[in-house]
């Protein structure tokens, strides 16, 4: 699973529609108005080549994002899903 960012300056349409059209599924989508982007967590079916408006991002410790778009429950759920994915 990967985490992705959609840049709203260059995306041709709404971020969630872009993801749907590319066939990418995700666990959580978080709009970031200050950064004019959307964060998509635990994405699957990510194509090898991404359009210019979409990039992969390693957010590191997701607990550092609590209060900046994620709740503690969001962070815990995402971390648990990543751990389960790695063990499978």
Rosetta silent file (secondary structure, phi, psi, omega in degrees, C-alpha in Angstrom):
SEQUENCE: XXXXXXXXXXXXXXXXXXXXXXXXXXXXXXXXXXXXXXXXXXXXXXXXXXXXXXXXXXXXXXXXXXXXXXXXXXXXXXXXXXXXXXXX
SCORE:     score description
SCORE:     0.000 S_00000001
   1 L     0.000  141.362 -178.800    0.000    0.000    0.000 S_00000001
   2 E  -122.063  157.945  172.231    1.184    3.476   -0.863 S_00000001
   3 E  -106.874  136.713 -175.805    0.311    6.976    0.242 S_00000001
   4 E  -129.239  157.144  175.103   -0.313    9.506   -2.515 S_00000001
   5 E  -124.908  133.143  173.378   -0.841   13.246   -2.897 S_00000001
   6 E  -104.984  122.974  178.190   -2.993   14.881   -5.573 S_00000001
   7 E   -83.754  117.296 -176.057   -1.925   18.434   -6.453 S_00000001
   8 L   -72.613  -17.698  177.608   -5.047   20.511   -6.992 S_00000001
   9 L   -68.131  -35.341 -173.434   -3.249   23.079   -9.167 S_00000001
  10 L  -112.342   -8.735  179.444   -2.623   20.560  -11.922 S_00000001
  11 L   -66.499  136.772 -176.998   -5.313   17.893  -11.409 S_00000001
  12 L   -74.123  -15.928 -179.968   -7.794   17.944  -14.296 S_00000001
  13 L  -158.187 -171.789 -179.023  -10.787   17.380  -11.989 S_00000001
  14 L   -53.856  140.100 -174.956  -11.733   16.626   -8.389 S_00000001
  15 H   -55.112  -43.563 -178.653   -9.041   14.576   -6.643 S_00000001
  16 H   -68.203  -32.327  175.386  -11.347   11.669   -5.778 S_00000001
  17 H   -68.472  -38.364  176.834  -12.579   11.471   -9.382 S_00000001
  18 H   -59.138  -45.616 -179.479   -8.977   11.354  -10.592 S_00000001
  19 H   -63.288  -43.625  179.949   -8.292    8.412   -8.290 S_00000001
  20 H   -61.478  -45.296 -179.099  -11.442    6.612   -9.413 S_00000001
  21 H   -64.440  -29.881  177.723  -10.616    7.064  -13.104 S_00000001
  22 H   -83.413   -7.486  179.764   -7.125    5.653  -12.518 S_00000001
  23 L    79.793   15.380 -178.932   -8.614    2.649  -10.691 S_00000001
  24 L   -85.965  130.263  174.403   -6.796    3.507   -7.460 S_00000001
  25 E  -105.690  159.110 -176.502   -8.528    2.507   -4.236 S_00000001
  26 L  -153.627  158.918  179.627   -7.657    3.961   -0.838 S_00000001
  27 L   -84.291  -39.962 -175.335   -8.490    3.667    2.837 S_00000001
  28 E  -147.794  137.731  174.816   -8.736    7.365    3.674 S_00000001
  29 E  -118.422  131.562 -176.596   -8.791   10.638    1.749 S_00000001
  30 E  -129.632  115.304  176.276   -7.936   13.876    3.547 S_00000001
  31 E   -72.598  142.010  178.873   -8.275   17.325    1.919 S_00000001
  32 E  -125.309   89.233 -174.361   -5.491   19.768    2.751 S_00000001
  33 H   -64.167  -34.960 -179.928   -6.735   23.258    1.936 S_00000001
  34 H   -66.940  -27.866 -178.883   -3.554   25.006    3.077 S_00000001
  35 H  -104.230    4.715 -177.936   -1.487   22.900    0.686 S_00000001
  36 L    47.664   51.141  179.748   -4.005   22.813   -2.161 S_00000001
  37 E  -153.119  172.063  171.560   -3.824   19.050   -2.247 S_00000001
  38 E  -122.282  141.169  172.432   -5.470   15.857   -1.066 S_00000001
  39 E  -100.066  134.248  175.868   -3.724   13.091    0.867 S_00000001
  40 E  -122.516  123.593 -174.468   -4.727    9.509    0.040 S_00000001
  41 E  -107.222  144.749  176.170   -3.646    6.796    2.450 S_00000001
  42 E    55.446   53.624 -179.487   -3.116    3.072    1.919 S_00000001
  43 E   -78.962  145.156  175.361   -3.695    3.170   -1.817 S_00000001
  44 E  -130.186  164.369 -177.146   -3.879    0.026   -3.891 S_00000001
  45 L    62.215   37.711 -178.918   -3.944   -0.627   -7.643 S_00000001
  46 L   -82.425  123.247  179.082   -1.460    2.228   -8.133 S_00000001
  47 L   -65.127  153.988 -179.348   -0.147    2.330  -11.718 S_00000001
  48 L   -61.377  -40.988  178.866    3.618    2.187  -12.244 S_00000001
  49 L  -107.680  126.021 -178.483    3.606    5.566  -13.976 S_00000001
  50 L  -101.637  146.946  174.108    1.671    8.360  -12.305 S_00000001
  51 L   -64.537  162.164 -174.074    0.312   11.500  -13.965 S_00000001
  52 L   -61.301  -24.750 -178.446    2.117   14.742  -13.112 S_00000001
  53 L   -84.056   -2.755 -175.023   -0.549   15.821  -10.621 S_00000001
  54 E  -125.320  129.475  179.454   -0.160   12.658   -8.526 S_00000001
  55 E  -140.728  153.231  177.923    2.893   11.675   -6.499 S_00000001
  56 E   -79.526  147.903 -179.162    3.866    9.124   -3.918 S_00000001
  57 L  -142.799  131.822  172.116    4.627   10.347   -0.405 S_00000001
  58 L   -97.973  107.503 -178.083    6.144    8.671    2.622 S_00000001
  59 L   -80.535   -7.013 -178.872    4.541   10.442    5.561 S_00000001
  60 L    69.382 -138.032 -179.431    6.690    8.569    8.066 S_00000001
  61 L   -70.241  109.643 -176.909    5.136    8.284   11.524 S_00000001
  62 H   -65.358  -18.492  176.642    1.440    8.980   10.938 S_00000001
  63 H   -62.973  -24.263  178.755    1.041    9.988   14.576 S_00000001
  64 H   -72.473  -12.936  179.759    2.791   13.253   13.674 S_00000001
  65 H   -94.256   -2.455  177.539   -0.191   14.108   11.432 S_00000001
  66 E   -64.163  125.928 -176.504   -2.724   13.949   14.263 S_00000001
  67 L    92.034   -8.650  178.159   -4.284   17.398   14.430 S_00000001
  68 L  -119.426   34.852 -179.662   -3.083   18.207   10.901 S_00000001
  69 L   125.009  -26.545  178.211   -5.790   16.292    9.050 S_00000001
  70 E  -110.573  143.762  168.532   -5.781   12.992   10.914 S_00000001
  71 L   -87.609  168.199  177.159   -7.476   12.073   14.154 S_00000001
  72 H   -62.822  -37.337  177.793   -5.729    9.656   16.501 S_00000001
  73 H   -63.980  -42.494  176.114   -8.222    6.980   15.424 S_00000001
  74 H   -55.691  -50.984 -178.098   -7.393    7.660   11.742 S_00000001
  75 H   -59.775  -46.158  179.916   -3.678    7.280   12.463 S_00000001
  76 H   -61.037  -44.242 -179.568   -4.198    4.096   14.506 S_00000001
  77 H   -64.767  -42.491  179.231   -6.408    2.533   11.815 S_00000001
  78 H   -65.503  -42.869  179.239   -3.967    3.401    9.009 S_00000001
  79 H   -63.158  -43.075  179.547   -0.979    2.070   10.946 S_00000001
  80 H   -63.510  -41.536  179.545   -2.846   -1.161   11.752 S_00000001
  81 H   -65.241  -40.296  177.993   -3.834   -1.651    8.106 S_00000001
  82 H   -63.882  -42.020  179.992   -0.246   -1.110    6.945 S_00000001
  83 H   -63.444  -40.756  178.702    1.027   -3.622    9.521 S_00000001
  84 H   -65.838  -40.386  179.288   -1.543   -6.187    8.391 S_00000001
  85 H   -62.758  -41.346 -179.256   -0.621   -5.596    4.746 S_00000001
  86 H   -66.819  -37.676 -177.786    3.072   -6.120    5.461 S_00000001
  87 H   -76.419  -15.843 -179.815    2.455   -9.364    7.342 S_00000001
  88 L   -88.179    0.000    0.000    0.340  -10.848    4.518 S_00000001
